[in-house]
């Protein structure tokens, strides 16, 4: 029986809910769904790289051979054979990672949320790069930290600058490989210095590495977690090397921390899909990624070069940009007087989209910056979109 004329509910949201903000990128993606838009906005992997038939065969195999297990609840920490595979892949240079250190998550975004929940109190100091990954800023901000921006230059994070801001900090969040949004990478020397500095300061270091396998030269840089497994928290994902639709990530942490993360995950979703984990393990266990990832690197490397060549041809000399050696992004710095937010409005009117740089800054945003992604756009549309952007920028000089 339906109640007639019920009184309207006076919703009282928590202070945390009141401060939640939509992802700027997700809002732009609503616009870029229009097929006529040339979108350099999304950080989406190319659907051309999705191994559809391989995944389909693995789903059929797992369901046929072990369906009752795959469709059941699973352990919170994840499917042991997959965790063992991850631990073995990260064990290098004498460092031994064990599967007990690996927690499977529903995408690496969940790992960020769990780390924030376990490590951050209101007012806690959290160190981030300048600029940093928007998704991390969004995940951590729910827990009301005090963000401190760490100095960066054209080569990325400057380890020597940590002493100025590290006092009392709970963590340092960094993306060392083909960073989102800038495409920059830390040199081996800086990685060593960063790990040593964090160890000296007693500062937990989060190494977020979704793009590390996507080096166009085919030689991934050494991972910092192997330099100090007791002080570095490693985050990985299968989104960029298989498919994001499976929502499968993982965090590797020292045992005291990973146990706390597991407890936090129990309260969030009990466990990550057992079926998905078993399917991914079946796909990768015999070396599939060794053949698959080079194809992704070639595609992305070729399209990156198309964009770089088009920018050299069409962008005014007053504009600067990064030249990534892997990953999915190019970072553009415009003359100081040009506001990228206003430029976006003009670009969308001409059917081109990008992401302004301001949302990637925890503090003091630089409004004359923007991020371009090239991996989902065919070469001819890359050239056409960059030519339009170049003309719009030139008109403002």
C-alpha positions as CSV (number, residue, x, y, z in Angstrom):
1,X,0.0,0.0,0.0
2,X,1.4,3.4,-1.0
3,X,1.4,6.2,1.6
4,X,-0.5,9.2,0.4
5,X,1.2,12.6,0.6
6,X,4.2,11.7,2.7
7,X,6.2,14.5,4.2
8,X,9.4,15.2,2.2
9,X,12.6,13.9,3.7
10,X,14.9,16.5,5.1
11,X,18.2,15.0,4.1
12,X,21.1,15.8,6.4
13,X,24.4,14.9,4.7
14,X,27.6,14.3,6.6
15,X,30.3,17.0,6.4
16,X,32.3,14.6,4.3
17,X,29.5,14.2,1.8
18,X,29.0,17.9,1.6
19,X,32.6,18.4,0.5
20,X,32.6,15.8,-2.2
21,X,33.2,17.2,-5.7
22,X,32.8,15.6,-9.1
23,X,35.9,14.7,-11.1
24,X,36.5,17.5,-13.6
25,X,37.7,14.9,-16.2
26,X,34.5,12.9,-15.8
27,X,32.4,16.0,-16.4
28,X,34.3,16.7,-19.6
29,X,33.9,13.1,-20.7
30,X,30.2,13.6,-20.8
31,X,30.8,16.2,-23.6
32,X,33.3,14.1,-25.4
33,X,30.8,11.2,-25.9
34,X,29.6,13.2,-28.9
35,X,31.2,11.4,-32.0
36,X,32.1,14.7,-33.7
37,X,34.3,15.9,-30.8
38,X,38.1,15.3,-31.2
39,X,38.8,14.4,-27.7
40,X,42.3,14.6,-26.1
41,X,40.6,14.7,-22.7
42,X,40.2,11.2,-21.5
43,X,42.9,9.1,-19.8
44,X,41.3,6.1,-21.3
45,X,43.3,3.2,-22.9
46,X,42.7,2.5,-26.5
47,X,40.0,-0.1,-27.1
48,X,42.2,-1.4,-30.0
49,X,44.5,-2.9,-27.3
50,X,41.7,-4.9,-25.5
51,X,42.3,-8.6,-25.9
52,X,38.6,-9.4,-26.4
53,X,39.0,-13.0,-27.7
54,X,41.6,-13.9,-25.2
55,X,39.5,-12.7,-22.3
56,X,36.4,-14.4,-23.7
57,X,38.3,-17.7,-23.9
58,X,39.5,-17.3,-20.3
59,X,36.1,-16.6,-19.0
60,X,34.7,-19.7,-20.8
61,X,37.6,-21.8,-19.4
62,X,37.3,-20.6,-15.8
63,X,33.5,-21.0,-15.7
64,X,33.7,-24.4,-17.4
65,X,36.4,-25.8,-15.2
66,X,36.0,-24.0,-11.9
67,X,32.8,-22.1,-12.1
68,X,31.5,-22.8,-8.6
69,X,34.6,-21.4,-7.0
70,X,34.8,-18.5,-9.4
71,X,31.2,-17.4,-8.7
72,X,31.6,-17.7,-4.9
73,X,32.7,-15.2,-2.3
74,X,36.5,-15.0,-2.2
75,X,39.1,-14.0,0.4
76,X,39.5,-10.3,1.1
77,X,43.2,-10.2,0.2
78,X,42.5,-11.9,-3.2
79,X,43.1,-15.0,-5.3
80,X,46.4,-16.5,-4.1
81,X,47.8,-17.6,-7.5
82,X,47.4,-14.1,-8.9
83,X,48.9,-12.5,-5.7
84,X,51.8,-14.9,-6.0
85,X,52.3,-13.9,-9.7
86,X,52.4,-10.2,-8.7
87,X,54.8,-10.8,-5.9
88,X,57.1,-12.7,-8.1
89,X,57.0,-10.0,-10.8
90,X,58.0,-7.4,-8.3
91,X,60.8,-9.4,-6.6
92,X,64.1,-8.0,-8.1
93,X,67.6,-7.1,-7.2
94,X,67.6,-9.3,-4.1
95,X,64.3,-7.9,-2.8
96,X,61.7,-10.6,-2.0
97,X,58.1,-9.6,-2.2
98,X,55.7,-12.3,-0.7
99,X,52.1,-12.8,-1.7
100,X,51.0,-11.9,1.9
101,X,52.1,-8.3,1.0
102,X,49.7,-8.1,-1.9
103,X,46.1,-7.0,-1.6
104,X,43.8,-7.1,-4.6
105,X,41.5,-4.1,-5.1
106,X,38.6,-3.1,-7.3
107,X,40.8,-0.9,-9.5
108,X,43.7,1.1,-8.2
109,X,41.3,3.9,-7.3
110,X,40.1,1.7,-4.4
111,X,43.7,1.3,-3.3
112,X,44.0,5.1,-3.1
113,X,40.8,5.3,-1.0
114,X,41.9,2.5,1.4
115,X,45.3,4.1,1.8
116,X,43.6,7.4,2.6
117,X,41.3,5.7,5.1
118,X,44.1,3.9,6.9
119,X,46.9,6.6,6.8
120,X,45.2,10.0,6.9
121,X,43.4,11.8,9.7
122,X,41.8,15.2,9.3
123,X,44.6,17.8,9.1
124,X,47.3,15.2,8.3
125,X,50.1,16.4,6.1
126,X,50.1,14.7,2.7
127,X,52.9,15.4,0.2
128,X,52.1,15.4,-3.5
129,X,53.8,16.3,-6.7
130,X,53.2,19.5,-8.6
131,X,51.0,18.8,-10.5
132,X,49.6,15.4,-9.3
133,X,47.1,12.8,-10.4
134,X,43.6,14.2,-10.0
135,X,42.1,10.8,-8.9
136,X,44.6,10.7,-6.0
137,X,43.8,14.2,-4.9
138,X,40.1,13.4,-5.1
139,X,40.5,10.1,-3.1
140,X,42.6,11.6,-0.4
141,X,40.7,14.9,0.0
142,X,37.7,13.0,1.5
143,X,39.8,12.5,4.6
144,X,40.6,16.2,4.8
145,X,44.4,16.3,4.8
146,X,46.7,19.3,4.5
147,X,48.2,18.9,1.1
148,X,51.8,20.1,0.7
149,X,53.1,20.4,-2.8
150,X,56.6,19.0,-3.4
151,X,58.9,20.9,-5.7
152,X,59.2,19.6,-9.3
153,X,61.1,20.5,-12.4
154,X,61.1,19.4,-16.0
155,X,62.5,16.0,-14.8
156,X,59.8,15.5,-12.2
157,X,59.8,15.4,-8.4
158,X,62.9,16.9,-6.7
159,X,63.9,14.6,-3.8
160,X,66.2,17.3,-2.3
161,X,63.1,19.5,-1.6
162,X,61.5,17.0,0.7
163,X,63.3,18.2,3.9
164,X,61.4,21.5,3.6
165,X,57.9,20.0,3.8
166,X,58.3,16.5,5.3
167,X,57.9,17.3,9.0
168,X,55.0,15.3,10.4
169,X,53.8,14.1,6.9
170,X,51.9,10.8,6.8
171,X,52.9,9.9,3.2
172,X,54.4,11.1,-0.1
173,X,52.4,10.1,-3.2
174,X,54.3,9.9,-6.4
175,X,53.9,8.6,-10.0
176,X,57.5,8.0,-11.2
177,X,56.7,6.6,-14.7
178,X,55.2,8.7,-17.4
179,X,53.2,10.6,-14.8
180,X,49.6,11.5,-15.2
181,X,49.2,14.4,-16.1
182,X,52.7,15.5,-17.3
183,X,54.2,12.4,-18.9
184,X,57.4,13.0,-17.0
185,X,59.5,10.2,-15.5
186,X,62.0,10.1,-12.7
187,X,65.6,9.1,-13.5
188,X,67.2,6.1,-11.9
189,X,69.4,8.5,-9.9
190,X,66.4,10.4,-8.6
191,X,64.6,7.2,-7.7
192,X,67.5,6.1,-5.5
193,X,67.7,9.5,-3.9
194,X,64.0,9.6,-3.3
195,X,63.9,6.2,-1.6
196,X,66.9,7.0,0.5
197,X,65.5,10.4,1.5
198,X,62.1,8.9,2.5
199,X,63.9,6.2,4.5
200,X,66.0,8.8,6.3
201,X,62.9,10.9,7.1
202,X,60.8,7.8,8.1
203,X,58.3,8.9,5.4
204,X,56.1,6.3,3.7
205,X,56.4,6.5,-0.1
206,X,53.5,5.5,-2.3
207,X,54.7,4.4,-5.8
208,X,51.7,4.5,-8.1
209,X,52.7,2.7,-11.3
210,X,49.8,2.2,-13.8
211,X,52.0,3.2,-16.8
212,X,55.3,1.7,-16.0
213,X,55.0,-1.1,-18.6
214,X,54.2,1.4,-21.4
215,X,57.7,2.5,-22.2
216,X,58.0,3.1,-25.9
217,X,61.6,1.9,-25.7
218,X,60.5,-1.3,-24.1
219,X,62.7,-1.1,-21.0
220,X,60.8,-0.3,-17.8
221,X,62.6,1.6,-15.2
222,X,63.5,0.0,-11.9
223,X,60.8,0.0,-9.3
224,X,61.3,1.8,-6.0
225,X,59.5,-0.9,-4.1
226,X,62.4,-3.3,-4.8
227,X,64.8,-0.7,-3.4
228,X,63.1,-0.6,0.0
229,X,60.1,-3.1,0.4
230,X,59.7,-2.0,4.0
231,X,59.2,1.7,3.2
232,X,57.6,1.8,-0.2
233,X,53.9,1.1,-0.9
234,X,53.4,0.0,-4.5
235,X,50.2,0.4,-6.5
236,X,49.6,-1.5,-9.8
237,X,46.7,-2.1,-12.1
238,X,45.7,-4.3,-15.0
239,X,43.6,-1.5,-16.5
240,X,46.3,-0.2,-18.9
241,X,47.8,-3.5,-19.9
242,X,44.6,-5.6,-20.3
243,X,41.3,-3.6,-19.9
244,X,39.9,-1.1,-17.4
245,X,36.5,-2.7,-17.5
246,X,37.6,-5.6,-15.3
247,X,38.4,-3.0,-12.5
248,X,41.3,-5.0,-11.1
249,X,44.2,-3.3,-9.2
250,X,46.4,-4.1,-6.3
251,X,48.5,-2.6,-3.6
252,X,51.7,-4.1,-2.2
253,X,52.7,-2.9,1.2
254,X,54.7,-3.9,4.3
255,X,52.8,-6.6,6.3
256,X,51.6,-4.3,9.2
257,X,50.1,-1.9,6.7
258,X,48.6,-4.4,4.3
259,X,46.7,-6.0,7.2
260,X,45.1,-2.7,8.1
261,X,44.2,-2.1,4.4
262,X,42.6,-5.6,4.3
263,X,40.4,-4.7,7.3
264,X,39.4,-1.5,5.6
265,X,38.6,-3.4,2.5
266,X,36.4,-5.8,4.4
267,X,34.3,-2.9,5.5
268,X,34.1,-1.6,1.9
269,X,33.3,-4.5,-0.3
270,X,34.4,-7.8,1.4
271,X,36.5,-8.8,-1.6
272,X,37.3,-8.1,-5.2
273,X,35.5,-10.2,-7.8
274,X,36.9,-13.8,-7.6
275,X,35.8,-14.5,-11.2
276,X,37.7,-11.5,-12.6
277,X,40.9,-12.4,-10.7
278,X,40.8,-16.0,-11.8
279,X,40.2,-15.0,-15.4
280,X,43.1,-12.5,-15.4
281,X,45.4,-15.0,-13.8
282,X,44.5,-17.6,-16.5
283,X,45.3,-14.9,-19.2
284,X,48.6,-13.8,-17.8
285,X,50.1,-16.9,-16.1
286,X,51.9,-18.2,-19.2
287,X,53.5,-15.0,-20.5
288,X,50.6,-13.4,-22.5
289,X,51.7,-9.9,-21.4
290,X,55.1,-10.4,-22.8
291,X,53.6,-10.5,-26.3
292,X,50.7,-8.2,-25.7
293,X,52.3,-5.1,-24.1
294,X,54.8,-4.5,-26.9
295,X,51.8,-4.0,-29.2
296,X,50.4,-1.4,-26.9
297,X,53.8,0.4,-26.7
298,X,54.0,0.5,-30.5
299,X,50.5,1.9,-30.9
300,X,50.9,4.6,-28.2
301,X,54.4,5.5,-29.3
302,X,53.4,6.0,-32.9
303,X,50.4,8.2,-31.9
304,X,52.5,10.2,-29.4
305,X,54.9,11.0,-32.2
306,X,52.1,12.1,-34.5
307,X,50.9,14.5,-31.8
308,X,54.4,15.8,-31.1
309,X,55.0,16.4,-34.8
310,X,51.7,18.2,-35.2
311,X,52.4,20.4,-32.2
312,X,55.8,21.3,-33.6
313,X,54.1,22.3,-36.8
314,X,51.0,24.1,-35.5
315,X,51.7,25.4,-32.0
316,X,53.3,28.9,-31.6
317,X,56.9,29.0,-30.4
318,X,55.8,30.6,-27.0
319,X,54.1,27.2,-26.1
320,X,56.1,24.5,-24.3
321,X,55.3,20.8,-23.9
322,X,56.7,17.6,-22.5
323,X,58.1,14.8,-24.8
324,X,57.2,11.6,-23.0
325,X,59.0,8.4,-23.6
326,X,56.0,6.3,-22.6
327,X,52.5,6.4,-21.2
328,X,49.5,8.3,-22.5
329,X,49.9,12.1,-21.8
330,X,51.6,15.3,-23.0
331,X,51.6,18.3,-20.7
332,X,51.4,21.8,-22.3
333,X,52.4,25.1,-20.8
334,X,50.9,28.2,-22.4
335,X,52.0,31.8,-22.0
336,X,51.1,33.0,-18.6
337,X,48.2,35.2,-19.7
338,X,46.3,32.4,-21.4
339,X,43.6,30.7,-19.2
340,X,43.2,27.1,-20.3
341,X,39.7,26.9,-18.9
342,X,38.6,29.7,-21.2
343,X,40.5,28.1,-24.0
344,X,38.6,24.9,-23.4
345,X,35.3,26.7,-24.0
346,X,36.5,28.0,-27.4
347,X,38.0,24.6,-28.3
348,X,34.8,22.7,-27.5
349,X,32.9,25.2,-29.8
350,X,35.3,24.0,-32.5
351,X,34.8,20.3,-31.6
352,X,38.0,19.8,-29.8
353,X,38.4,18.8,-26.1
354,X,41.3,18.6,-23.6
355,X,41.7,18.8,-19.8
356,X,42.8,22.1,-18.3
357,X,45.7,21.7,-15.9
358,X,44.3,23.5,-12.8
359,X,42.5,20.5,-11.3
360,X,45.8,18.6,-11.1
361,X,47.2,21.0,-8.5
362,X,46.7,20.5,-4.8
363,X,47.8,24.1,-4.2
364,X,48.3,27.3,-6.3
365,X,47.1,26.0,-9.7
366,X,48.8,27.1,-12.8
367,X,45.9,28.2,-15.0
368,X,48.0,28.3,-18.2
369,X,48.5,24.5,-18.4
370,X,46.6,21.6,-20.0
371,X,46.8,17.9,-20.5
372,X,46.5,16.1,-23.9
373,X,45.9,12.4,-24.3
374,X,46.6,10.9,-27.7
375,X,46.0,7.1,-27.3
376,X,42.3,6.9,-28.4
377,X,42.5,9.4,-31.3
378,X,43.4,8.2,-34.9
379,X,46.4,10.0,-36.5
380,X,44.4,12.1,-38.9
381,X,42.1,13.4,-36.2
382,X,45.1,14.1,-34.0
383,X,46.5,16.3,-36.7
384,X,43.2,18.1,-37.3
385,X,42.6,18.7,-33.6
386,X,46.1,20.0,-32.9
387,X,45.8,22.4,-35.9
388,X,42.6,23.8,-34.4
389,X,44.2,24.2,-31.0
390,X,47.2,25.9,-32.5
391,X,45.1,28.5,-34.2
392,X,43.1,29.2,-31.1
393,X,46.3,29.7,-29.0
394,X,47.9,31.8,-31.7
395,X,44.9,34.1,-31.7
396,X,45.6,34.9,-28.0
397,X,49.2,36.0,-28.5
